[in-house]
Amino acid sequence: MEIWINPDCSKCRSALSILDAEAADYTVRRYLDDPPSADELRAVLARLGLEPWDITRTGEPIAAELGLGSWPRDPQARERWIDALAAHPILIQRPIITADDGHAVIGRTEQAVRDTLPG
């Protein structure tokens, strides 16, 4: 599995602690240093079963600068949102964990992180 983290994020550190405690096999992606491409975001969104606005940190200063609050949340605007996330990875909710079985979660709770662990 892979976990996208910002090392300054307490939720990310908590998720890593859970994975370590369970001796999970995972790789870390510091997504601010190694931003996902638009194609990678589309793939993760499909695995999450979410839309790009569902994983956008709208409280970030860049969100206000871009005017995200007024962007439509519909199929026609989807690519615009994805392009914004790819260009400004700080907007991506974290941590995102992609499990080996194909699903993914936003690991902001202990249960969400545990849901990625093999049975």
URQUIJO-V442765 format. One record per residue. SS is DSSP state (alpha for helix, beta for strand, coil for the rest). PHI is phi as a letter, one per 20 degrees, with the letter a starting at -180 (* if undefined). PSI is psi as a letter, one per 20 degrees, with the letter a starting at -180 (none if undefined). Layout:
((SS PHI PSI) (SS PHI PSI))
This chain:
((coil * r) (beta c q) (beta c p) (beta e p) (beta c q) (coil d o) (coil f i) (coil e i) (coil e p) (alpha f h) (alpha f h) (alpha f g) (alpha f h) (alpha f g) (alpha f g) (alpha f h) (alpha f g) (alpha f g) (alpha f g) (alpha f g) (alpha f h) (coil e j) (coil l k) (coil f q) (coil e o) (coil b r) (beta d q) (beta d p) (beta c o) (beta e n) (coil f i) (coil f h) (coil e h) (coil c m) (coil f q) (coil f q) (coil f r) (alpha g g) (alpha f g) (alpha f h) (alpha f g) (alpha g g) (alpha f g) (alpha f g) (alpha f g) (alpha f g) (alpha f h) (alpha f h) (coil m k) (coil c r) (coil d r) (alpha f h) (alpha f h) (alpha f h) (alpha d j) (beta e p) (coil e n) (coil f i) (coil e i) (coil f q) (alpha g h) (alpha f h) (alpha f g) (alpha f g) (alpha f h) (alpha f i) (coil m k) (alpha g h) (alpha g h) (alpha d i) (coil f p) (coil f q) (coil d m) (coil b r) (alpha g h) (alpha f h) (alpha e i) (alpha g g) (alpha f h) (alpha f g) (alpha f g) (alpha f g) (alpha f h) (alpha f g) (alpha f g) (alpha f h) (alpha f h) (coil c m) (alpha f i) (alpha g h) (alpha f i) (beta e p) (coil g q) (coil b r) (coil f q) (beta d p) (beta d p) (beta d o) (coil e q) (coil f h) (coil e j) (coil o i) (coil e r) (beta b q) (beta b q) (beta e o) (coil e l) (coil e i) (coil c q) (alpha g g) (alpha f g) (alpha f g) (alpha f g) (alpha f h) (coil f i) (coil e i) (coil f q) (coil f q) (coil g none))
